[in-house]
Amino acid sequence: MTIRLSRLARRDLEEVRQYTVETWGREQWLAYYRGLVRTFEGIVANPGGGRDRSLFAPGLRSVDYRRHVVFFARIAAAGDEAVILRIVHQRRNMQALVYFEDIGG
């Protein structure tokens, strides 16, 4: 099983890591990271699952992990496999994300 993250998703993950380590410490980051990885594995195992977000972009889906929303889609260039596109805090304005940032990574 291969977990693929877009450039933006990798950046998001690094920002989550930095904030979590600075705020709650390394052990909390490791626990949160393990949960995120389990979420990613679930996406790869069931790329048709999660919430339909096709109003934002065709084929876009999402799942929640604690305080974050993980956006993903099947990408033709990745052999039609699921790619994690973004990992954003649930407080983000999701509609603005589409207009002001490239959610497709």
PyMOL commands that set and color helices and strands:
alter all, ss='L'
color gray80, all
select helices_A, chain A and resi 7-24+26-45+76-78+94-100
alter helices_A, ss='H'
color red, helices_A
select strands_A, chain A and resi 4-5+51-52+61-65+68-75+81-89
alter strands_A, ss='S'
color yellow, strands_A
deselect
rebuild
show_as cartoon
